Amino acid sequence: MNRRSVGLVARREFLEQVRTKAFWIGALSLPLLGAGFGTLGALVASIDSVDRYAVLDQSGWLHDAIRRHIVAADIELALDALASEAGVAPSGTDRDALLADARAAIASEEGRTAFHRRAAELVFTLSAESGRIANPSLPVERFANWWVDNPSAVVDAFGGVSLARYREVSPARLDVAHLNALVEQRRIRGYFVIPDDPVRSGDGARFVTDNLTDQGLRRWYGLQATKVVQAQRMRERDIDPAVAAWLNEAISLPAAKPAGGGSESASDADFIAQWAPAGFVILLWLSIFTVNQMLLTSTIDEKSGKLAELLLASMAPADLMAGKVLGIGGAGLAIVGVWVALVGLGAGAVGDSLTFAAVLKPSLLAGFLVYFPLGYLFYAAMYCAVGSLCSTVQEAQSLALPLVLVPMLPFLLVIPVTNDPNGLVAVVTSWIPPLTPGVMLNRMADPPGILTLIGTTALMAAATWYMLRLGGRIFENGILRTGKPPSLRQLPSLLRGSAP
């Protein structure tokens, strides 16, 4: 192999790629699109529509009890926010003074308990009767009037309340025919039917809607109904609520990692570091196939434009292929550098140094620097071979389909390998060369033993060397070939160098 020829081709390929506007547009588009989609997702979540619903209560009591429960829970959440002075942004209006009075009223534990009980009762009564306190004098009365009069303001002040997502409506008629019409007209999301005796049995309870895929409203109201019915059942069986709560109390098992010296810890950085390899795996395969697509297109362009014939007049096919692989691979590393720099700038802009430090662990960076070239060279040989056999991109797309499908497997393995980096799936797939780069990089959160690292890397290196030789043979015999791409039956003769 002539190093000078390889270097000239590599330099030419690198400069041809990085000098174009399309290269930099492509390099910048992925992180910018990712940031754009993230911002758009947050915007969509912030303007999520409110689900309106109605209730047909055949029991005569349960829905009122559920209303009381919902109001009490929402006001409890609001008082938590007031007490911590969180989630209530100053608005420069009378609301600030009203909430300041409420905050002062709940300063003590006794004051908070009394305020919560009275506010819940007032809000429930005023809402049910569509009434208002004519001349409110107490902070709790002004708070209740404001809550009933301004549900949007309540949501603005306390975004976590149920009013932000679900609101009950009171139709003119509470019969099935009218409620079904409201559902069909999309005036309500759906309506709930409560049976005659929900304490004895839930048979007959149902949620009627024309959108069976959106389960949020059904689950939320069902949870409220379950809590109320369970409390009523305990009262009827004379079970102390405190005893019942103790019996149903869940055991919390927070995760932690051994920290040495008999101690354990688990910070946010530890959780981020556990998932960071999955992001690197996605970055690995996106970069590999972005670069190899450039390699495929470049090979086809040179072949169809007869440039390959001119180049091969002064160098061996192996030198041409090696130069192309190295040059475009260098362009690929430039793209990865741009992506990492943009992520770093983004993390610095939002002050999220913790996340960035957790992501850029030395083991992950070292793994990426090892597995990117191995994975790139393995698939670059395939793409060069395919490009040498085709005269158009359309022909290459048909032949390259298996090259796209096989590498999709690491994406399917991201979750199981992340959840169990040393499990059977991770261990077995680490030793399958087409999957080794992605799987091993994903295992860097809990790196395997040194023998596994050396063994899998050596196997991947051997597979890459073999693929380069195989791809080089096809490239050598196919780059000057004209006509349609060879069939599978013609490939053996092409590898032997004879005319198919």
C-alpha positions in Angstrom: 0.0 0.0 0.0 1.4 3.4 -1.0 1.2 5.7 1.9 1.6 8.8 -0.2 -1.4 7.9 -2.4 -3.5 7.0 0.6 -2.7 10.3 2.2 -3.5 12.3 -0.9 -6.8 10.6 -1.3 -7.6 11.0 2.4 -6.8 14.7 2.3 -8.8 15.3 -0.8 -11.9 13.4 0.6 -11.7 15.2 3.9 -11.4 18.7 2.4 -14.1 18.0 -0.1 -16.5 17.1 2.7 -15.7 19.8 5.2 -15.6 22.6 2.6 -19.2 22.2 1.6 -22.1 24.0 3.2 -24.1 20.7 3.2 -21.5 19.2 5.5 -21.9 21.9 8.2 -25.6 22.1 7.8 -25.7 18.3 8.4 -23.3 18.6 11.3 -25.3 21.3 13.0 -28.8 20.1 12.1 -29.0 17.0 14.4 -28.2 18.8 17.7 -30.3 21.8 16.7 -33.2 19.6 15.7 -32.9 17.7 19.0 -32.9 21.0 20.9 -35.8 22.2 18.8 -37.9 19.0 19.4 -37.1 19.1 23.1 -38.3 22.7 23.3 -41.4 21.9 21.2 -42.2 19.0 23.4 -42.0 21.1 26.5 -44.2 23.8 24.8 -46.8 21.2 23.8 -46.8 19.8 27.4 -47.3 23.3 28.8 -50.3 24.0 26.6 -51.9 20.6 27.1 -55.6 20.8 26.8 -58.0 20.4 29.7 -60.2 17.2 29.7 -63.8 18.1 30.6 -66.0 15.4 31.9 -69.4 14.8 33.5 -70.6 12.3 36.1 -73.9 10.3 36.2 -74.1 9.3 39.8 -76.7 6.6 40.5 -75.6 6.1 44.1 -76.7 9.5 45.2 -73.6 10.2 47.3 -70.3 8.9 45.9 -69.6 11.7 43.4 -70.1 14.4 46.1 -67.6 12.5 48.2 -65.2 12.3 45.3 -65.6 16.1 44.7 -64.7 16.8 48.3 -61.7 14.5 48.1 -60.5 16.2 44.9 -60.9 19.7 46.3 -59.2 18.8 49.5 -56.2 17.2 47.7 -55.9 20.2 45.4 -55.9 22.7 48.3 -53.4 20.6 50.2 -51.1 20.8 47.2 -51.6 24.6 47.0 -50.9 25.1 50.7 -47.7 23.0 50.3 -46.6 25.4 47.5 -47.5 28.5 49.6 -45.7 27.2 52.6 -42.5 26.6 50.6 -43.0 29.7 48.5 -42.5 27.5 45.4 -44.5 27.5 42.3 -46.2 30.9 43.0 -44.7 33.5 40.7 -45.4 37.2 41.6 -47.9 38.6 39.2 -48.1 42.2 40.4 -51.8 42.0 41.0 -54.2 41.6 44.0 -53.5 37.9 43.8 -50.1 38.4 45.5 -51.7 40.1 48.5 -54.4 37.4 48.7 -51.8 34.6 48.7 -49.6 36.5 51.1 -52.6 36.6 53.6 -53.2 32.9 53.1 -49.5 32.2 53.7 -49.6 34.1 56.9 -52.7 32.2 58.0 -51.1 28.8 57.6 -47.8 29.8 59.3 -48.6 27.4 62.3 -49.6 23.8 62.1 -52.9 24.5 63.8 -53.6 27.4 61.5 -52.8 25.3 58.4 -55.1 22.5 59.5 -58.0 24.9 60.2 -57.4 26.8 57.0 -57.3 23.6 54.9 -60.5 22.2 56.4 -62.4 25.4 56.0 -61.1 26.2 52.5 -62.0 22.7 51.3 -65.5 23.0 52.7 -66.1 26.5 51.2 -64.7 25.6 47.8 -66.9 22.5 47.6 -70.0 24.3 48.7 -69.5 27.4 46.5 -68.8 25.2 43.5 -71.8 23.0 44.0 -74.2 25.9 44.5 -72.5 28.3 42.1 -72.4 30.8 44.9 -70.0 33.3 46.4 -69.4 34.8 49.8 -70.8 38.3 49.5 -68.5 40.2 51.9 -65.5 38.0 52.6 -63.6 39.2 55.6 -61.3 36.3 56.5 -58.3 35.2 54.4 -59.8 31.7 53.9 -63.0 33.2 52.6 -61.2 35.5 50.1 -59.1 32.5 49.1 -62.2 30.3 48.5 -63.9 33.0 46.4 -60.7 33.4 44.3 -60.4 29.7 43.9 -63.9 29.3 42.6 -64.0 32.5 40.5 -60.6 32.1 38.8 -59.7 28.4 38.0 -57.2 29.6 35.3 -55.5 31.8 37.9 -55.4 28.9 40.3 -53.7 26.7 37.6 -51.3 29.5 36.9 -50.3 29.8 40.6 -50.4 26.1 41.4 -49.7 24.1 38.2 -49.9 20.7 39.8 -53.6 20.9 40.8 -56.1 18.6 39.0 -57.8 21.7 37.5 -54.8 22.0 35.2 -55.8 18.7 33.5 -59.4 17.8 34.4 -62.5 19.8 35.0 -66.0 18.7 35.6 -69.0 20.2 33.7 -72.6 20.3 34.8 -74.8 19.5 31.7 -78.4 20.7 31.5 -79.6 17.1 31.6 -77.9 14.1 33.2 -79.2 11.2 31.1 -77.3 8.8 28.9 -78.7 10.1 25.6 -77.7 13.7 26.3 -74.3 12.8 27.7 -73.6 10.6 24.6 -74.5 13.5 22.4 -72.0 15.7 24.3 -69.3 13.1 23.8 -70.0 12.8 20.1 -70.0 16.6 19.7 -66.6 16.6 21.5 -67.9 19.0 24.1 -66.7 16.7 26.8 -64.0 14.0 26.8 -66.4 11.5 28.3 -68.6 10.8 31.3 -68.5 8.4 34.3 -71.3 6.2 35.4 -71.4 5.3 39.1 -73.5 2.3 40.0 -76.2 2.2 42.8 -74.1 0.5 45.4 -70.4 1.1 44.7 -69.4 0.1 48.2 -70.7 -3.4 47.8 -69.5 -3.9 44.2 -68.1 -1.8 41.3 -70.2 -3.7 38.8 -71.9 -1.3 36.4 -69.3 1.5 36.8 -67.9 2.7 33.5 -66.3 5.5 31.6 -67.9 6.4 28.2 -65.7 8.2 25.7 -65.0 8.2 22.0 -61.2 8.2 22.6 -60.3 4.8 24.1 -56.5 5.4 23.8 -56.3 8.3 26.2 -56.5 6.7 29.6 -55.3 9.6 31.8 -58.8 10.9 32.8 -60.2 7.5 33.4 -57.2 6.5 35.7 -57.3 9.8 37.6 -61.0 9.7 38.4 -60.9 6.0 39.1 -58.1 6.5 41.6 -60.1 9.2 43.4 -63.2 7.0 43.5 -61.2 4.1 44.8 -59.8 6.1 47.7 -63.3 7.3 48.7 -64.9 3.9 48.4 -62.1 2.2 50.4 -62.5 4.8 53.2 -66.3 4.1 53.3 -65.7 0.4 53.4 -63.4 0.9 56.4 -65.9 3.0 58.2 -68.7 0.4 57.6 -66.4 -2.4 59.0 -65.3 -0.1 61.9 -61.7 -0.2 60.8 -59.5 2.6 62.2 -58.3 4.7 59.2 -54.9 5.0 60.9 -54.6 1.3 61.2 -55.6 0.8 57.6 -53.1 3.4 56.4 -50.4 1.6 58.4 -51.3 -1.8 56.9 -51.2 -0.4 53.4 -48.1 1.7 53.9 -45.5 0.9 51.2 -41.9 0.2 52.0 -39.6 2.6 50.3 -36.4 1.2 49.0 -34.3 4.1 47.6 -31.5 3.0 45.3 -27.8 3.5 46.4 -24.4 2.3 45.3 -21.5 1.1 47.4 -19.2 4.1 48.1 -16.4 2.2 49.9 -15.7 1.9 53.5 -19.0 0.4 54.3 -21.1 3.3 53.1 -23.5 3.8 50.2 -24.7 6.8 48.2 -26.7 7.6 45.1 -26.6 11.1 43.8 -28.3 12.5 40.7 -24.9 12.2 38.9 -25.0 8.4 39.6 -28.4 8.0 37.9 -27.3 10.2 35.0 -24.1 8.2 34.6 -26.1 4.9 34.5 -28.0 6.1 31.5 -25.3 8.2 29.8 -23.9 5.2 27.9 -27.2 4.8 26.1 -26.8 8.3 24.8 -23.3 7.5 23.6 -24.6 4.4 21.8 -27.1 6.5 19.9 -24.3 9.0 19.1 -22.0 6.2 18.0 -24.4 4.7 15.5 -25.7 8.0 14.2 -22.2 9.1 13.6 -21.2 5.8 12.0 -24.0 5.7 9.6 -24.0 9.4 8.8 -20.3 9.1 7.8 -20.8 5.8 5.9 -23.7 7.4 3.9 -21.2 10.0 2.9 -18.7 7.3 2.0 -21.3 5.4 -0.1 -22.4 8.6 -2.0 -18.8 9.6 -2.7 -17.9 6.2 -4.1 -21.0 6.1 -6.4 -20.3 9.7 -7.6 -16.7 8.9 -8.4 -17.6 5.7 -10.2 -20.5 7.2 -12.2 -18.5 10.3 -13.0 -15.5 8.3 -14.3 -13.2 9.9 -11.8 -12.4 6.5 -10.3 -10.9 5.5 -13.7 -8.6 8.5 -13.6 -7.5 7.9 -10.1 -6.9 4.2 -10.6 -4.6 5.0 -13.5 -2.1 6.3 -10.9 -2.8 4.2 -7.8 -4.0 0.8 -6.7 -7.7 0.2 -5.8 -6.6 -0.6 -2.2 -4.9 2.8 -1.9 -8.1 4.5 -3.2 -10.4 2.7 -0.9 -8.1 3.3 2.1 -7.8 7.0 1.4 -11.5 7.4 1.0 -12.2 5.5 4.3 -9.6 7.5 6.2 -10.5 10.9 4.7 -14.3 10.6 5.2 -13.7 9.0 8.6 -11.8 12.2 9.6 -14.8 14.2 8.4 -17.0 12.0 10.6 -14.8 12.7 13.7 -15.2 16.4 12.9 -19.0 16.0 13.0 -18.8 14.2 16.3 -16.6 17.0 17.7 -19.2 19.6 16.6 -21.9 17.6 18.3 -20.0 17.2 21.6 -19.0 20.9 21.5 -22.7 22.0 21.0 -23.8 19.7 23.9 -21.1 21.2 26.1 -22.1 24.7 25.2 -25.8 23.9 25.8 -24.9 22.4 29.2 -22.9 25.4 30.1 -25.7 27.8 29.0 -28.2 26.2 31.3 -25.6 25.7 34.0 -26.1 21.9 34.1 -22.4 21.1 34.8 -23.5 18.0 36.9 -25.1 16.4 33.8 -22.2 17.2 31.5 -19.6 15.9 34.0 -21.6 12.6 34.4 -21.8 12.2 30.7 -18.2 12.8 29.9 -16.7 10.2 32.1 -13.2 9.0 31.0 -14.4 5.4 30.6 -17.1 6.5 28.2 -14.8 8.7 26.2 -12.2 6.0 26.0 -14.9 3.5 24.9 -16.1 5.8 22.2 -12.6 6.5 20.9 -12.1 2.7 20.7 -15.4 1.5 19.3 -16.1 4.4 16.9 -13.2 3.6 14.6 -13.8 -0.2 14.9 -17.5 0.2 14.1 -16.9 2.7 11.4 -14.2 0.6 9.6 -16.4 -2.5 9.9 -19.3 -0.9 8.1 -17.2 1.3 5.9 -15.8 -1.8 4.2 -19.4 -2.9 3.5 -20.5 0.5 2.2 -17.4 0.9 0.0 -18.1 -2.6 -1.5 -21.7 -1.7 -2.2 -20.8 1.7 -3.7 -18.2 0.0 -6.0 -20.9 -2.3 -7.4 -23.5 0.4 -8.1 -23.7 3.3 -10.6 -26.7 5.1 -8.9 -27.9 5.8 -5.4 -31.1 3.9 -6.2 -29.2 0.7 -7.0 -27.2 1.1 -3.8 -30.3 1.6 -1.6 -31.5 -1.9 -2.6 -28.2 -3.6 -1.9 -27.5 -1.6 1.3 -30.8 -2.5 2.9 -29.3 -5.4 5.0 -26.5 -3.0 6.1 -29.2 -0.8 7.6 -31.3 -3.5 9.2 -28.5 -5.4 11.0 -27.1 -2.3 12.8 -30.6 -1.5 14.1 -30.2 -4.3 16.6 -28.1 -2.3 19.0 -30.9 0.2 19.3 -33.3 -2.6 20.4 -30.7 -3.7 22.9 -30.2 -0.3 24.5 -32.8 -0.7 27.3 -32.1 -4.4 28.3 -28.3 -3.8 28.3 -28.7 -0.5 30.3 -30.9 -2.2 32.8 -28.6 -5.2 33.3 -25.1 -4.4 31.9 -23.7 -7.8 33.0 -26.8 -9.9 32.3 -27.0 -12.8 29.8 -28.2 -10.6 26.9 -25.4 -8.1 27.4 -22.7 -10.8 27.8 -23.7 -12.8 24.8 -24.2 -9.9 22.4 -20.9 -8.4 23.4 -19.2 -11.3 21.5 -21.1 -10.8 18.2 -18.9 -8.4 16.2 -21.6 -6.4 14.4 -23.1 -5.6 17.8 -19.9 -5.4 19.9 -19.3 -1.6 19.6 -22.8 -0.6 20.7 -23.2 -3.2 23.4 -19.8 -2.8 24.9 -20.1 1.0 24.9 -23.4 0.6 26.7 -21.8 -1.6 29.3 -19.4 1.2 30.3 -21.8 2.3 33.1 -20.7 -0.9 34.9 -17.6 -2.0 32.9 -17.0 -5.7 32.7 -13.7 -7.4 33.6 -10.5 -6.6 31.8 -10.5 -10.0 30.0 -13.9 -9.3 28.5 -12.8 -5.8 27.4 -9.7 -7.2 25.8 -11.4 -10.3 24.3 -14.3 -8.5 22.7 -12.2 -5.7 21.4 -9.7 -8.2 19.9 -12.6 -10.1 18.3 -14.1 -6.9 16.9 -10.7 -5.9 15.6 -10.3 -9.3 13.9 -13.8 -9.1 12.4 -13.0 -5.5 11.2 -9.8 -6.6 9.6 -11.5 -9.5 7.8 -14.3 -7.2 6.6 -11.8 -4.7 5.3 -10.1 -7.5 3.3 -13.4 -8.8 2.0 -14.7 -5.3 1.2 -11.4 -4.4 -0.4 -11.6 -7.4 -2.7 -15.1 -6.5 -3.8 -14.0 -2.8 -4.2 -11.0 -3.8 -6.3 -13.0 -6.0 -8.7 -16.2 -3.8 -8.7 -15.0 -0.2 -9.0 -14.5 -0.4 -12.7 -17.4 -2.7 -13.4 -20.2 -1.4 -15.5 -23.8 -2.5 -15.9 -26.2 -3.7 -13.3 -25.1 -4.7 -9.8 -24.2 -8.4 -9.5 -26.6 -10.9 -8.1 -25.8 -13.0 -5.1 -24.9 -15.9 -7.4 -22.3 -13.7 -9.1 -20.6 -12.5 -5.9 -18.3 -15.5 -5.5 -16.8 -15.0 -8.9 -16.4 -11.3 -8.2 -14.5 -12.1 -5.0 -12.2 -14.4 -7.0 -11.5 -11.6 -9.4 -13.0 -13.3 -12.5 -15.6 -11.6 -14.7 -19.1 -12.5 -13.5 
